[in-house]
Amino acid sequence: MVSGMRRDIEGLRAVAVGVVVLYHAHFLGLQGGFVGVDVFFVVSGFLITSLLLREHAASGRVSLTRFYGRRVRRLLPASCLVIVGTVVAGNIWLEPLRLRDLGTDAVASGGFVANIVFAQRGTDYLQSTLPPSALQHYWSLAVEEQFYVVWPALLALLLWKGTRSTARAAIGITALSIASFIVCIWQTSASQPWAFFGLHARAWELGAGALLAIAWPRIVAVSPRARGLVGWVGMATIIAACFAISEAMAFPGFLALAPVVGTMLVLVAGDDATHGPVMILRNPVMQWIGARSYSIYLWHWPALIVGESALDGPLSAAERVVLVAGSVVVADLSFRFIENPVRHSRPLATRNNLALGIGAGLVVVSIGAGLVLRNKSIDLSTDVVATTPTFVTSTSTPVETTQVATESTVSESTSTVVDATTTVPAGPPPPVVSPTEPLTAIVEGVATEKVPKNLEPSLVGATGDKPIIYDDGCHLDASSTEPGECVFGDTTSSFTVALFGDSHAAQWFDALDAIAQQRGWRLLSLTKLGCTPIEQITYNSTVGATYPQCAPWRANVKKRLAAEKAAVVFISYSNRLQQVGVRQPFPDQVWLDGFKKLIPELRDIGTEPILITDTPYPGRDVPICLSANVSSARNCAFSRETGIRQSRLDTNIAAAVDNGAQVLDVTNWMCTDKACPVIVGNLLVYRDSNHITTKYAEWLTPLIDAAVTPYVEGVRQRTRVS
């Protein structure tokens, strides 16, 4: 059993919090600094189990009230202070649309379930692209607090009277840890957010520390010199993990073994192995940081997140240094005047019920602060009323269109629309016509200063402004690979077209559905979260892992296209999907090779492809940005260079055309030659950081109709003739 102050553990805490802070502040290229949390888990399992074993050895029992009283004194005062402080700071500096979520996170953090909230949010595609929460780091506290709820009673049960109680406890902990590790491996591939945030997939790390505590009497029998050498191996393993592991990898999974085993080896070295890591861990600076590691961990992340909004980020290196340094100062103050005095309070130490009562009060305060913020009314109104924009090109050259079912007021277009009943001569159909110049409404949108009071959709309702295929199961989630029935448009028609791609294809559903109904086309919706029609093995940020489900889905879609005799397929996708392992966009050659394979495959099964180019990326959540800039909306517009990777766009277009596909380039309906607006007339263009709203897609419907219908009707006529 372990007793007394351990300088090596204090120093190890300094290492853990140090790498976490460096990672969050983007310093030193520490791409895997998040493994510092794994270090904390092992240390916590070791210390808590050692404490309980020592108490059991002395008294033959484990006092739950004494244990929870200690945990309350140790954790809750600083935790509550940071939650309340973050709520207050967020109310002042965060964008208004982020306040409701911050309130929810404060409630979850105060109630020890933050990890569950963040796991759910991480697996919700519509929320996974939101800016990080200022309280997101409370997930690890929730894991430990949930562990503390069950561990004392479980250990006491394992140590129940009888012979070989310690051996029985070791066997029980080993079995539970192995089970948790197996779950961790499975969950990391199935749903990485749940593996990362969930106690069930992290318990083995705490269990590893617990096993070390049980084995400690045997460990100390080994010579300090040998243990010191083992400790250096452990320290090297932790540091190597900080640089070698990255967010792009499947973590925790097997990779978490590196920081966990490394921490165990450093703990094995102990405080008495003077030639081991304790040589550096006992340094006064390390001891100072280690003593304040909990407070530093609590304060640094809100400082960076709220600071980024207050300073209209992204933060410069100098700003990050200042914010981190400031958070350390605040952490020191809270350590000296809140954390330490309460932790070592003699009245509270001798009156556990009083400590528990105060703890309950602190939980109520934390949750109450969150509820107040969550229910705060937000005023995002202005005095401006805007009109629905009309279709006029930047040269104001009038052209005619025919109407398609839409609420938009249509005055002009760029090509002649062919009615569904029009006879088209046999032969090659006329090509799809892309806009060659921006609309006047786009030019005017860049200069929009105030958010209109009649904005559609509203800023508050923007997140929910999504096509119906999200709700009826036709836009498949991460795990699904079999397309549903999903027939829209004119469902009685014998002429079938299809929509094939990811969420950037799904965003065009409303427009294509309206056109299909008007023109007498039967429309199949065949879309799936994060899957491009091009054969690629991608990293999926929603599941946080390699995304193998795309390949079987693509195969099933092609079978469906052939079975349904789809004459035309509209394909669209995000051209910023990430490669596995590096989490960088695919190189141009991948697109070239992909189209060279895809287009002939589609044409071989009798369907003619039309590529709808990707929409621009604003680079930040547009409704959130506008909520902080209701009278200065231009601050949320972005440059064409930022939103459109021109070389990648050109590569995609060239690859499609060279392989026989038609292309509808929508960029001039989204941007001028220099800038891209986020409001056009009274229409909100983006519902988040990269998807257009259904209202904007509906507004563009007549233009899309004018561009593609002559070609589609030409294909239709050709199929009739043949």
Secondary structure, 3 states (H helix, E strand, C coil): CCCCCCHHHHHHHHHHHHHHHHHHCCCCCCCCHHHHHHHHHHHHHHHHHHHHHHHHHHHCCCCHHHHHHHHHHHHHHHHHHHHHHHHHHHHHHCCHHHHHHHHHHHHHHHCCCHHHHHHHHHCCCCCCCCCCCCCCCHHHHHHHHHHHHHHHHHHHHHCCCCCCHHHHHHHHHHHHHHHHHHHHHHHHHHCHHHHHHCHHHHHHHHHHHHHHHHCHHHHCCCCHHHHHHHHHHHHHHHHHHHHHCCCCCCCCHHHHHHHHHHHHHHHHHCCCCCCCCHHHHCCHHHHHHHHCHHHHHHHHHHHHHHHHHHCCCCCCHHHHHHHHHHHHHHHHHHHHHHHHHHHCCHHHHHCHHHHHHHHHHHHHHHHHHHHHHHCCCCCCCCCCCCCCCCCCECCCCCCCCCCCCCCCCCCCCCCCCCCCCCCCCCCCCCCCCCCCCCEHHHHHHHCCCCCCCCCECCCCCCCCCCCHHHCCCCEECCCCCCCCCCEEECCCCCCEEEEEECHHHHCCHHHHHHHHHHHCCEEEEEEECCCCCCCCCEEECCCCEEECCHHHHHHHHHHHHHHHCCCEEEEECCCCCEECCCCCECCHHHHHHHHHHHHHHHHHCCCEEEEECCCCCCCCCHHHHHHCCCCCHHHHCEEHHHHCCHHHHHHHHHHHHHCCCEEECCHHHCCCCCEECCEECCEECECCCCCECHHHHHHCHHHHHHHHHHHHHHHHHHHHHC
